[in-house]
Amino acid sequence: MPTRVPAAQRALRVLAFLASQPEPVALDHIARVLDVPRSSTYQLIKVMIDEGFVTHLEDDHRYGLGLAAFEVGSGYSRQAPLQRVARRPLAGLVDDLGESAHLATLHGADVVYVLEERAPGRPSLVTDVGVRLPAHLTASGRAILAHLSKAQVRALFPADESFVSRTGTGPATLTALASLLAGTRQRGWATEDGDVTPGFASIAVPVLDAAAHPVAAVAVTYETGRLAAEEAVVRRVAEMAAALTRRLRGRPAEPANHP
């Protein structure tokens, strides 16, 4: 008979329950579903908030997953499984489009490039495996951030000083970022043009897990103005992201409109 630690077991049940919900929920609802006294649930969640695994939406009196929980989930995809699954499709994407492509995950307020496939004869890029870049400046980061809650985005960018710039362009305030992310969600795909490297642009689509959390993004980077058929590129990138999402038992995001 394995030894059980009730507090640890309850904490994991809270995380699993919150991950299964489409939106943050009230404390009473958590206590009722998990059959735990309200006072015990409050004390447990208070600790989980302090550790970053749960976030409290004070205006709504509700609780949802925090950034630490997201990091644990995305950590799974940063390790071998998602990279193994994505390596061959990413190479096929590069062959089809003739442009370089990569897979990136969110790490704090940055994206980390975990897989890179360079197209023959194309210029070198800054997105080598292991490189970190500010998420709000990259198409990959924007694709992921667009599927986080407003509270999670606020936690990542708590002040104007959080918005670093590489080329003097890109969102410099939370309001500007929120507007950009709203457009990204509406389209179903993200873009950036010159915010990372002058003369280069990117298109990215998120990869979602079974809880609809964005664990990664697939992106193609190209010289600005080089792509004549953006619509075809977006569809091809979206096809790969959807295939990876299905491998994670997730449901591909449905764009509100197509390019």
N, C-alpha and C positions, 0 to 999 in steps of 0.2 A: 504494500500500500504506500504510494508516494506521499511525502510530507507536503502539506498545503499551508500556504501563508495567506490567510483570509484577506488582508489588506491588498496584497499584490494581486490576488485573484480578482478582487473587486475592481481594482484599477484597470486591469486588462479588460474586464467586462465593460467598464465605462467606455474605454477607448473603442472597443469593437462595436458597441452600441452607437456611439456618436458617428463612427465611420459609416455605419449603415443608413444614417439619416440623410435626407436630401437637404436639410437646413438645420441650423442650431435649434436646440430644444430647451424647454423649461426644466428647472431643477426637480420640481414635483414629478414631472413625467419620467425623468431618469430614475428617480427613487422608486416610482411605482412599477416600471417595467422590470427593473433589476431586483425588485423585492428587497430593498435595503432601506432602513429608517432614514427619514429625511435629514436628520441631524448628522448621521454618519456619512450620508452622501455629500452633504455640504462640506464637511471636514476633509473628505477624500478629494473632492474636486478643488478645494482651496489649495491643497498641496500640489495637485496636478497643474493648476494655474501658475503657481510659483515656479514650477519646473518647466513651464512652457508647453505642456502637452494639451492643455485646454485653454480656451480663450473665453472671457466673459463679455458678452455684448450687453453693456449696462443699460442702454436705452431700451432694449427689447426684453431685458430680464431673461436672457437665454444663454446657453452654453454650446460651444462648438469646438472642433478640433483646433489645437494651437499649432504653432510653427514647428515645435519639437516633434509632434506627431507626424507632421508632413515630412520632416527630415528622415524619420524612421522609415516611412513608406517609400520615399524616393531613394533612400539608401539601398533598398532591395534592388531597385533598377540600376543603381550606379555600380553594383557588383556584376558578376559575370552573366547572370541569366539574360537580361535585356540586351546586353552587348553581343552575346552570342547569337541571339535571335535576330538582331538588327544588322549584323555585319554583311550578310549576303544580300538582303534587300537594299541596303544602302549602296553597295557596289552596283547593283542593277539600276538604281536611280541615277547614279553618275553616268553609267553607260548610256542610258536613255536620253539624258538631258545634255550631256557633254559639259557639265558644270560640277564644281566641287560641292560636296554635301557633308553634313555632320549630324550627330546626335548629341544633345546637351541636356543636363539636368540642373535643377535649381539647388543652390547651396547658399543659404542665407539670402542676401540681396544680390548675389552673383549667379551666373550660370557657369557650369563646369563642362567642358567638352570631353565626352567619354568615348567618342568614336568619330573618326575622321576619314573621309575617302576623297582623295584629290583626283580631279580630272586631268588626263594627260594634256600638257601644253597650256594649262591655265596658270595664271599668276599665283604666287604663294600668298597665303592668308595668315592671319594671326591666330586662327582657331585650331591650333594643334591640340592633341589630346592632353588633358591636364591643365590647359590654360583656363583662367577665370576671367570673366568680363562682367561689367555691371549689367544686371538683368534688364534694367529699364531702357538700355541703349540697344540691345540686341533683339532681333526678330524672335529668336528662340526663347529669350527671357520674357518677352511680351506675350508670346503664345501661352506660356505657362502661367504668368501672372494674371492673365485675363480669366483664368479659371479658378483663381483663389477668391476667398471672400474679401469684402472691403476691409474687414478687421485685420485679416492676415496681411494685406497689402500695406495698411497703415502701420502695422508692427514692423514691417521691413523698411519702410521709409517714414520714420517718425518726424523728420524735420527737413527743411529745404536743404540743409547741409548734406543730407543723404544722397542728393542728386549730383553725382560727379559727372563730368563731361570729358570726352576725349577729343572732340573736334569743334566744340562750341555750339553743337546742336543737340537736339533731344529734349525730352521733358525735364523741366527744372523745378517743378512743384508737384505736390500730390494731386492738385486739381488738374494740372495738365496731364499727368500720368493716368488719372482716372478717366479722363476724356479719351485718351488714346486707347486704353484698354476696353472701353465701352465699344469703340469702333471695331476693335479686334474681335470681340465676342460677336458682334453683329455679323461680321464677314465670315468668321470661322477660321481665319488665318491671319498671321501677323506679318508685318513688313518693317524694314528699316532701310534707309538710304543715306549713306554717308555719316551716320551717327557713330559708327565704329571705326571705319577707315574711309577717307575721302575717295570717291570714285567707285565704291563697291556697295551693293545692295543685297538684301537677303529676303527670302520668303520662308515662313515657318508654320508648322501645324502641330498642335499638342498631341501627346500620347496619354490616354487616360486609363486608369486602373478600374477595378470592379466597383470602387466607391466613387467613381467619377473624379478622382483627384488627378491632376496633371503631373505625371511622374517624369516626363521628358518632352522634348520637342525635336522634330525632324526639320532640318532647314537646308536650303540650297543658297549658296552665295555666288554672285556673278558681278561682272563689271557693269556699272550703271548704264542703262540703255542698250545692253547687249541682247537681252531677251526680247524677241519679237512677238512671242505668243505667251504672255503671262498667264492667261487662262489655262492653257495646257500644262504649264509648269505647276500651278497651284493644284490642279487636279491630280497630277502625278505625285506630288509631295503628300497630298491628303490621302491618296490611296495607300501609300506606305505607312503613314501614321495610323490610319484605320486598321491596317493589317496587324501592326504591333499592338494596338489597343485591344483587338480581338484576342491576341495571344495572351494578354493579361486579363482576359475575361471581362474587359470593359466594353463600353458602348461608345462607338465613335461620335464625336461632336457633330451636330448637324448645323451647317452654316445657314444663317437666315437668308442670305442671298449669295449668288455665285458671281465671280469676277467677270 
